């Protein structure tokens, strides 16, 4: 027989099953069961590992791997410092007619009319002016004073809440319509439902330097605004805004050859720092310099600033502060 033919064939029933055959069968069965258990355990362990990393076995989204490096800076704060909440856009106005006579107003709305007041004792006491009865004043956009008895405002009045100019020459006892003020006084409109506001100059709206203006000051030649992180002045020569970075401004005032403002977050002042920017116009290289500090104020409240005859006033929250030295020192006015 050839080697290929030496291998015999047989049927299972040709011989009896031996002990060794039964033992081999059990071993194969146990091996299969063990392999199945291993696969089940492996699936369970993989699922647990994925769950421990914050994701399911079905989630294939890759997450960024956190990186660490470099020694911490020596100037880094061990805990984040919380910035005080920004003040609401200005809803109050103040104007000084002299060192003792001051005018002030809330902004109001078409539904809740503004209140205009006058003080003859440097802010100690106040008298409400009859603007509601005189011309049904609803909203104030700008307030200026040219003497102890003369005051001007731009506002909305009447049932239609129409914008107009109004003035008084007898300390607010009587008022007259003064439409020419709309072309001589710059002002901003109240914040709209979409969060925007408009600056009006010479009776025409101009594009604001930022979505929300937090303070505005204007005189016959200059219009300055404060945004959340910038101080900006309108340049009529090229119809654009010139701005410098500065955050946290609550109130502005224009003085001859300088801008005076109050801001939070000023180094060395736990209240509102008072600063100035010198120059007839704001330039890209203008730099604010510290003047004083007003302690004990609400850093989330709107504010208004004015000066006359060497005396300054800052109206913030429910308090009025005054300075007899150009803003270097401040004290609360008892009222």
Buried (B, 14 or more C-beta within 10 A) or exposed (E): EEEEEEEEEEEEEEEEEEEEEEEEEEEEEEEEEEEEEEEEEEEEEEEEEBEEEEEEEEEEEEEEEEEEEEEEEEEEEEEEEEEEEBBEBBBBBBBBBBBBBBBBBBBBBBEEBBBBBBBBEBBEEBEEBBBBEBBEBBBBBBBBBEEBBBBBBBBBBEEEBEBBBBBBBEBBEEBEEBEEBBEBBBBBBBBEEEEEBBBBBEBEEBEBBBEBBBBBBBBEEBBBBBBBEBBBBBBEEEEEBBBBEBBBBBBBBBBEEBBBBBBBBBEEBEBBBBBBBEBEBBEEEBEBEBBBBBEEBBBEBBBBBBBBEEBBBBBBBEBBBBBBEBBEBBEBBEE
